[in-house]
Amino acid sequence: MSNHSVDPNSDAMKALRGQLRDPAKDKIAEKLGAIEGQLGATGRFPEGKLDPTDEGELAFAVMTDESKGLMILDFGKPVAWLSLTPESAVKLGNTLFKRAKELGHTVVVDI
């Protein structure tokens, strides 16, 4: 594991999001469920409501910071927990593998 923050509007995240939304640098981020490029809560509940604290679907991005050799999961808001369907979990895993390879890491899957 690496770093985390509860501040979705830090200067570093703003800079990375600027790269995310720059069409010339589209390879920087893999959007998962994003609506019109927006990160955070979508207001939808495609899997129903898990419990009273469930805030619904979350659009997030997996970005890379090549200068630091890190992958960043940007949720666009503070998040205490996340549930995924099996299909979404596989999509996230594949995206993480893809980003790790882009950073020069050899990916070995052991299932």
URVEN-V381829 format. One line per field, one symbol per residue. burial: # if it has 9 or more other ideal C-beta (glycine too) atoms within 8 Angstrom, else .. Layout:
# URVEN-V381829
burial: ???
This chain:
# URVEN-V381829
burial: .......#....##.##.##.#.....##.####...#####.............##########....###.####..........##.##..#######.#........
